[in-house]
Amino acid sequence: MSETATNIHPYSLEILPPKAEGGSYQWAIRKNGKLMQRSDRSLPSEAKARENGLSQVEKLLSGAGDR
């Protein structure tokens, strides 16, 4: 799996590239290496996936995303 990771302790954001050319990007949030959340929609670009994923991490860090 190819990925780009951004660390936001204790979370990390992985941007997952499309599996096929012309496909869409996804993201995954991990906390201490354990999968916490995945994107629920396909995103058209790496930048959009990163922006959307970081938004979710910010919610988790602020406590708004606690389950």
Biopython code that builds the backbone (N, CA, C, O; Angstrom):
import numpy as np
from Bio.PDB.StructureBuilder import StructureBuilder

atoms = [
    (1, "MET", "N", (0.851, -1.172, 0.000)),
    (1, "MET", "CA", (0.000, 0.000, 0.000)),
    (1, "MET", "C", (0.894, 1.230, 0.000)),
    (1, "MET", "O", (1.809, 1.345, 0.815)),
    (2, "SER", "N", (0.627, 2.130, -0.902)),
    (2, "SER", "CA", (1.360, 3.374, -0.961)),
    (2, "SER", "C", (0.592, 4.401, -0.157)),
    (2, "SER", "O", (-0.636, 4.461, -0.223)),
    (3, "GLU", "N", (1.308, 5.203, 0.595)),
    (3, "GLU", "CA", (0.616, 6.164, 1.429)),
    (3, "GLU", "C", (1.490, 7.367, 1.717)),
    (3, "GLU", "O", (2.716, 7.296, 1.637)),
    (4, "THR", "N", (0.850, 8.459, 2.049)),
    (4, "THR", "CA", (1.524, 9.643, 2.540)),
    (4, "THR", "C", (0.992, 9.850, 3.937)),
    (4, "THR", "O", (-0.223, 9.867, 4.133)),
    (5, "ALA", "N", (1.871, 10.009, 4.921)),
    (5, "ALA", "CA", (1.421, 10.123, 6.303)),
    (5, "ALA", "C", (1.795, 11.478, 6.880)),
    (5, "ALA", "O", (2.879, 11.998, 6.613)),
    (6, "THR", "N", (0.898, 12.046, 7.669)),
    (6, "THR", "CA", (1.129, 13.269, 8.406)),
    (6, "THR", "C", (0.856, 12.939, 9.859)),
    (6, "THR", "O", (-0.213, 12.419, 10.179)),
    (7, "ASN", "N", (1.805, 13.232, 10.754)),
    (7, "ASN", "CA", (1.621, 12.913, 12.163)),
    (7, "ASN", "C", (1.042, 14.101, 12.926)),
    (7, "ASN", "O", (1.559, 15.216, 12.857)),
    (8, "ILE", "N", (-0.023, 13.843, 13.641)),
    (8, "ILE", "CA", (-0.661, 14.804, 14.524)),
    (8, "ILE", "C", (-0.875, 14.040, 15.815)),
    (8, "ILE", "O", (-1.945, 13.479, 16.045)),
    (9, "HIS", "N", (0.141, 14.022, 16.649)),
    (9, "HIS", "CA", (0.184, 13.173, 17.837)),
    (9, "HIS", "C", (-1.082, 13.281, 18.671)),
    (9, "HIS", "O", (-1.495, 14.408, 18.941)),
    (10, "PRO", "N", (-1.724, 12.223, 19.095)),
    (10, "PRO", "CA", (-1.350, 10.824, 18.914)),
    (10, "PRO", "C", (-1.926, 10.225, 17.632)),
    (10, "PRO", "O", (-1.898, 9.009, 17.446)),
    (11, "TYR", "N", (-2.444, 11.072, 16.754)),
    (11, "TYR", "CA", (-3.071, 10.608, 15.510)),
    (11, "TYR", "C", (-2.088, 10.687, 14.354)),
    (11, "TYR", "O", (-1.118, 11.444, 14.394)),
    (12, "SER", "N", (-2.353, 9.899, 13.332)),
    (12, "SER", "CA", (-1.636, 10.040, 12.067)),
    (12, "SER", "C", (-2.683, 9.972, 10.957)),
    (12, "SER", "O", (-3.662, 9.231, 11.041)),
    (13, "LEU", "N", (-2.445, 10.761, 9.925)),
    (13, "LEU", "CA", (-3.353, 10.826, 8.785)),
    (13, "LEU", "C", (-2.657, 10.209, 7.594)),
    (13, "LEU", "O", (-1.571, 10.642, 7.209)),
    (14, "GLU", "N", (-3.275, 9.203, 7.011)),
    (14, "GLU", "CA", (-2.737, 8.554, 5.823)),
    (14, "GLU", "C", (-3.606, 8.938, 4.628)),
    (14, "GLU", "O", (-4.830, 8.810, 4.668)),
    (15, "ILE", "N", (-2.964, 9.404, 3.578)),
    (15, "ILE", "CA", (-3.662, 9.711, 2.342)),
    (15, "ILE", "C", (-3.428, 8.532, 1.415)),
    (15, "ILE", "O", (-2.290, 8.228, 1.056)),
    (16, "LEU", "N", (-4.505, 7.875, 1.032)),
    (16, "LEU", "CA", (-4.417, 6.668, 0.217)),
    (16, "LEU", "C", (-4.702, 7.015, -1.244)),
    (16, "LEU", "O", (-5.772, 7.537, -1.558)),
    (17, "PRO", "N", (-3.760, 6.731, -2.131)),
    (17, "PRO", "CA", (-3.937, 7.062, -3.550)),
    (17, "PRO", "C", (-4.961, 6.143, -4.208)),
    (17, "PRO", "O", (-5.299, 5.086, -3.675)),
    (18, "PRO", "N", (-5.445, 6.559, -5.367)),
    (18, "PRO", "CA", (-6.408, 5.717, -6.091)),
    (18, "PRO", "C", (-5.795, 4.362, -6.446)),
    (18, "PRO", "O", (-4.597, 4.253, -6.709)),
    (19, "LYS", "N", (-6.633, 3.350, -6.446)),
    (19, "LYS", "CA", (-6.167, 2.005, -6.813)),
    (19, "LYS", "C", (-6.031, 1.879, -8.325)),
    (19, "LYS", "O", (-5.249, 1.064, -8.813)),
    (20, "ALA", "N", (-6.785, 2.678, -9.063)),
    (20, "ALA", "CA", (-6.728, 2.659, -10.530)),
    (20, "ALA", "C", (-6.580, 4.095, -11.029)),
    (20, "ALA", "O", (-7.050, 5.038, -10.393)),
    (21, "GLU", "N", (-5.927, 4.244, -12.167)),
    (21, "GLU", "CA", (-5.758, 5.567, -12.750)),
    (21, "GLU", "C", (-7.114, 6.238, -12.939)),
    (21, "GLU", "O", (-8.059, 5.622, -13.434)),
    (22, "GLY", "N", (-7.200, 7.505, -12.541)),
    (22, "GLY", "CA", (-8.450, 8.239, -12.657)),
    (22, "GLY", "C", (-9.399, 7.992, -11.496)),
    (22, "GLY", "O", (-10.504, 8.533, -11.468)),
    (23, "GLY", "N", (-8.970, 7.169, -10.532)),
    (23, "GLY", "CA", (-9.800, 6.871, -9.363)),
    (23, "GLY", "C", (-9.743, 8.005, -8.353)),
    (23, "GLY", "O", (-9.201, 9.077, -8.624)),
    (24, "SER", "N", (-10.305, 7.750, -7.205)),
    (24, "SER", "CA", (-10.371, 8.790, -6.193)),
    (24, "SER", "C", (-9.493, 8.453, -4.991)),
    (24, "SER", "O", (-9.107, 7.304, -4.774)),
    (25, "TYR", "N", (-9.193, 9.492, -4.222)),
    (25, "TYR", "CA", (-8.354, 9.366, -3.035)),
    (25, "TYR", "C", (-9.219, 9.093, -1.810)),
    (25, "TYR", "O", (-10.404, 9.426, -1.778)),
    (26, "GLN", "N", (-8.605, 8.485, -0.811)),
    (26, "GLN", "CA", (-9.241, 8.200, 0.471)),
    (26, "GLN", "C", (-8.263, 8.628, 1.562)),
    (26, "GLN", "O", (-7.096, 8.895, 1.276)),
    (27, "TRP", "N", (-8.726, 8.695, 2.801)),
    (27, "TRP", "CA", (-7.832, 8.923, 3.929)),
    (27, "TRP", "C", (-8.195, 7.969, 5.054)),
    (27, "TRP", "O", (-9.299, 7.425, 5.099)),
    (28, "ALA", "N", (-7.241, 7.776, 5.963)),
    (28, "ALA", "CA", (-7.449, 6.953, 7.150)),
    (28, "ALA", "C", (-6.768, 7.651, 8.324)),
    (28, "ALA", "O", (-5.652, 8.154, 8.195)),
    (29, "ILE", "N", (-7.442, 7.678, 9.457)),
    (29, "ILE", "CA", (-6.881, 8.258, 10.678)),
    (29, "ILE", "C", (-6.559, 7.116, 11.628)),
    (29, "ILE", "O", (-7.395, 6.247, 11.876)),
    (30, "ARG", "N", (-5.349, 7.124, 12.153)),
    (30, "ARG", "CA", (-4.917, 6.118, 13.123)),
    (30, "ARG", "C", (-4.531, 6.824, 14.419)),
    (30, "ARG", "O", (-4.008, 7.939, 14.408)),
    (31, "LYS", "N", (-4.800, 6.157, 15.524)),
    (31, "LYS", "CA", (-4.387, 6.656, 16.837)),
    (31, "LYS", "C", (-3.451, 5.613, 17.412)),
    (31, "LYS", "O", (-3.843, 4.475, 17.670)),
    (32, "ASN", "N", (-2.191, 6.024, 17.611)),
    (32, "ASN", "CA", (-1.151, 5.101, 18.088)),
    (32, "ASN", "C", (-1.097, 3.846, 17.220)),
    (32, "ASN", "O", (-0.889, 2.745, 17.728)),
    (33, "GLY", "N", (-1.284, 4.013, 15.912)),
    (33, "GLY", "CA", (-1.197, 2.907, 14.969)),
    (33, "GLY", "C", (-2.488, 2.140, 14.732)),
    (33, "GLY", "O", (-2.569, 1.357, 13.785)),
    (34, "LYS", "N", (-3.500, 2.347, 15.570)),
    (34, "LYS", "CA", (-4.768, 1.621, 15.431)),
    (34, "LYS", "C", (-5.749, 2.452, 14.590)),
    (34, "LYS", "O", (-5.945, 3.641, 14.839)),
    (35, "LEU", "N", (-6.354, 1.805, 13.598)),
    (35, "LEU", "CA", (-7.311, 2.500, 12.743)),
    (35, "LEU", "C", (-8.471, 3.034, 13.559)),
    (35, "LEU", "O", (-9.123, 2.290, 14.291)),
    (36, "MET", "N", (-8.727, 4.336, 13.429)),
    (36, "MET", "CA", (-9.821, 4.992, 14.152)),
    (36, "MET", "C", (-10.982, 5.347, 13.222)),
    (36, "MET", "O", (-12.150, 5.188, 13.578)),
    (37, "GLN", "N", (-10.643, 5.827, 12.031)),
    (37, "GLN", "CA", (-11.670, 6.334, 11.132)),
    (37, "GLN", "C", (-11.147, 6.322, 9.702)),
    (37, "GLN", "O", (-9.956, 6.524, 9.467)),
    (38, "ARG", "N", (-12.054, 6.081, 8.740)),
    (38, "ARG", "CA", (-11.730, 6.157, 7.308)),
    (38, "ARG", "C", (-12.670, 7.145, 6.652)),
    (38, "ARG", "O", (-13.751, 7.439, 7.163)),
    (39, "SER", "N", (-12.239, 7.648, 5.515)),
    (39, "SER", "CA", (-13.109, 8.571, 4.783)),
    (39, "SER", "C", (-14.360, 7.827, 4.337)),
    (39, "SER", "O", (-14.304, 6.656, 3.963)),
    (40, "ASP", "N", (-15.474, 8.520, 4.382)),
    (40, "ASP", "CA", (-16.735, 7.911, 3.972)),
    (40, "ASP", "C", (-17.120, 8.326, 2.558)),
    (40, "ASP", "O", (-18.185, 7.963, 2.059)),
    (41, "ARG", "N", (-16.250, 9.083, 1.927)),
    (41, "ARG", "CA", (-16.507, 9.479, 0.545)),
    (41, "ARG", "C", (-15.205, 9.475, -0.237)),
    (41, "ARG", "O", (-14.116, 9.566, 0.330)),
    (42, "SER", "N", (-15.340, 9.369, -1.523)),
    (42, "SER", "CA", (-14.185, 9.413, -2.413)),
    (42, "SER", "C", (-13.884, 10.864, -2.725)),
    (42, "SER", "O", (-14.795, 11.658, -2.957)),
    (43, "LEU", "N", (-12.617, 11.209, -2.730)),
    (43, "LEU", "CA", (-12.209, 12.596, -2.955)),
    (43, "LEU", "C", (-11.407, 12.696, -4.248)),
    (43, "LEU", "O", (-10.607, 11.809, -4.544)),
    (44, "PRO", "N", (-11.607, 13.765, -5.024)),
    (44, "PRO", "CA", (-11.039, 13.854, -6.367)),
    (44, "PRO", "C", (-9.533, 14.094, -6.441)),
    (44, "PRO", "O", (-8.919, 13.829, -7.475)),
    (45, "SER", "N", (-8.919, 14.600, -5.344)),
    (45, "SER", "CA", (-7.493, 14.898, -5.391)),
    (45, "SER", "C", (-6.834, 14.628, -4.046)),
    (45, "SER", "O", (-7.500, 14.523, -3.016)),
    (46, "GLU", "N", (-5.517, 14.518, -4.082)),
    (46, "GLU", "CA", (-4.764, 14.306, -2.845)),
    (46, "GLU", "C", (-4.952, 15.493, -1.908)),
    (46, "GLU", "O", (-5.084, 15.316, -0.697)),
    (47, "ALA", "N", (-4.964, 16.702, -2.464)),
    (47, "ALA", "CA", (-5.132, 17.910, -1.648)),
    (47, "ALA", "C", (-6.490, 17.913, -0.945)),
    (47, "ALA", "O", (-6.576, 18.253, 0.235)),
    (48, "LYS", "N", (-7.540, 17.538, -1.658)),
    (48, "LYS", "CA", (-8.885, 17.489, -1.057)),
    (48, "LYS", "C", (-8.957, 16.420, 0.024)),
    (48, "LYS", "O", (-9.584, 16.624, 1.064)),
    (49, "ALA", "N", (-8.313, 15.273, -0.221)),
    (49, "ALA", "CA", (-8.297, 14.198, 0.768)),
    (49, "ALA", "C", (-7.559, 14.656, 2.022)),
    (49, "ALA", "O", (-8.018, 14.406, 3.136)),
    (50, "ARG", "N", (-6.425, 15.322, 1.848)),
    (50, "ARG", "CA", (-5.654, 15.816, 2.995)),
    (50, "ARG", "C", (-6.462, 16.858, 3.776)),
    (50, "ARG", "O", (-6.516, 16.814, 5.005)),
    (51, "GLU", "N", (-7.079, 17.784, 3.065)),
    (51, "GLU", "CA", (-7.880, 18.831, 3.706)),
    (51, "GLU", "C", (-9.030, 18.219, 4.507)),
    (51, "GLU", "O", (-9.264, 18.606, 5.652)),
    (52, "ASN", "N", (-9.736, 17.280, 3.917)),
    (52, "ASN", "CA", (-10.865, 16.630, 4.570)),
    (52, "ASN", "C", (-10.394, 15.805, 5.769)),
    (52, "ASN", "O", (-11.022, 15.840, 6.827)),
    (53, "GLY", "N", (-9.309, 15.073, 5.614)),
    (53, "GLY", "CA", (-8.773, 14.261, 6.691)),
    (53, "GLY", "C", (-8.275, 15.098, 7.860)),
    (53, "GLY", "O", (-8.527, 14.765, 9.018)),
    (54, "LEU", "N", (-7.572, 16.183, 7.561)),
    (54, "LEU", "CA", (-7.080, 17.064, 8.625)),
    (54, "LEU", "C", (-8.240, 17.705, 9.384)),
    (54, "LEU", "O", (-8.156, 17.915, 10.594)),
    (55, "SER", "N", (-9.306, 18.011, 8.679)),
    (55, "SER", "CA", (-10.502, 18.548, 9.328)),
    (55, "SER", "C", (-11.047, 17.553, 10.349)),
    (55, "SER", "O", (-11.451, 17.944, 11.444)),
    (56, "GLN", "N", (-11.059, 16.283, 9.997)),
    (56, "GLN", "CA", (-11.543, 15.252, 10.916)),
    (56, "GLN", "C", (-10.585, 15.072, 12.100)),
    (56, "GLN", "O", (-11.031, 14.862, 13.229)),
    (57, "VAL", "N", (-9.284, 15.152, 11.850)),
    (57, "VAL", "CA", (-8.312, 15.046, 12.945)),
    (57, "VAL", "C", (-8.497, 16.212, 13.917)),
    (57, "VAL", "O", (-8.440, 16.024, 15.132)),
    (58, "GLU", "N", (-8.718, 17.416, 13.382)),
    (58, "GLU", "CA", (-8.934, 18.583, 14.243)),
    (58, "GLU", "C", (-10.152, 18.373, 15.138)),
    (58, "GLU", "O", (-10.137, 18.747, 16.311)),
    (59, "LYS", "N", (-11.201, 17.776, 14.587)),
    (59, "LYS", "CA", (-12.394, 17.474, 15.398)),
    (59, "LYS", "C", (-12.053, 16.484, 16.502)),
    (59, "LYS", "O", (-12.500, 16.638, 17.638)),
    (60, "LEU", "N", (-11.259, 15.463, 16.169)),
    (60, "LEU", "CA", (-10.850, 14.483, 17.175)),
    (60, "LEU", "C", (-9.996, 15.135, 18.259)),
    (60, "LEU", "O", (-10.172, 14.846, 19.443)),
    (61, "LEU", "N", (-9.077, 16.006, 17.867)),
    (61, "LEU", "CA", (-8.212, 16.662, 18.839)),
    (61, "LEU", "C", (-8.985, 17.608, 19.754)),
    (61, "LEU", "O", (-8.624, 17.786, 20.917)),
    (62, "SER", "N", (-10.051, 18.215, 19.225)),
    (62, "SER", "CA", (-10.834, 19.151, 20.036)),
    (62, "SER", "C", (-11.865, 18.423, 20.900)),
    (62, "SER", "O", (-12.514, 19.031, 21.752)),
    (63, "GLY", "N", (-12.010, 17.116, 20.671)),
    (63, "GLY", "CA", (-12.980, 16.340, 21.451)),
    (63, "GLY", "C", (-14.350, 16.253, 20.801)),
    (63, "GLY", "O", (-15.231, 15.558, 21.307)),
    (64, "ALA", "N", (-14.542, 16.951, 19.683)),
    (64, "ALA", "CA", (-15.837, 16.947, 19.004)),
    (64, "ALA", "C", (-16.115, 15.621, 18.319)),
    (64, "ALA", "O", (-17.274, 15.288, 18.069)),
    (65, "GLY", "N", (-15.074, 14.859, 18.011)),
    (65, "GLY", "CA", (-15.258, 13.606, 17.304)),
    (65, "GLY", "C", (-15.254, 12.386, 18.196)),
    (65, "GLY", "O", (-15.250, 11.257, 17.706)),
    (66, "ASP", "N", (-15.256, 12.604, 19.523)),
    (66, "ASP", "CA", (-15.248, 11.454, 20.445)),
    (66, "ASP", "C", (-16.517, 10.661, 20.316)),
    (66, "ASP", "O", (-17.609, 11.209, 20.172)),
    (67, "ARG", "N", (-16.349, 9.339, 20.372)),
    (67, "ARG", "CA", (-17.520, 8.461, 20.282)),
    (67, "ARG", "C", (-17.808, 7.864, 21.616)),
    (67, "ARG", "O", (-18.757, 7.093, 21.756)),
]
sb = StructureBuilder()
sb.init_structure("model")
sb.init_model(0)
sb.init_chain("A")
sb.init_seg("    ")
for serial, (resi, resn, name, xyz) in enumerate(atoms, 1):
    if name == "N":
        sb.init_residue(resn, " ", resi, " ")
    sb.init_atom(name, np.array(xyz, "f"), 0.0, 1.0, " ", f" {name:<3s}", serial, name[0])
structure = sb.get_structure()
